Amino acid sequence: MAEYAEDGMVVRAGSLEIDVPRSLGFFGGIAAGVALGLLEPPLALFIAAVPFVKMLSDQRAPTPMRFIGLLGEGAAKPVGSSGEGTVRLSQEPDK
């Protein structure tokens, strides 16, 4: 079940925190780019996967998973990997 933060901007679903306005802007912008023909679908999928690949490099992840995540972060640097995450693992343990 999803929980909302006090400000109502972040939804927590299990161990994921989703910043709703930033996520809508990020994924909506990608969808608009594809719809307008500015982005090819394979490139759009790569860009959309960046937040999920960044989650693999979390310090709590097993070493092989972190390695893959760090490789993905390196590949994603040109498309904004150093930006603030819109989908991230929760800092709080599951209830």
Buried (B, 14 or more C-beta within 10 A) or exposed (E): EEEEEEEEEBBBEEBEBBBBEBBEEBBEBBEEBBEEEEBEEEBBEBBBEBBEBBBBBEEEBEEEBBEBBBEBBEEBEEEEBEEEBBBBBBEEEEE
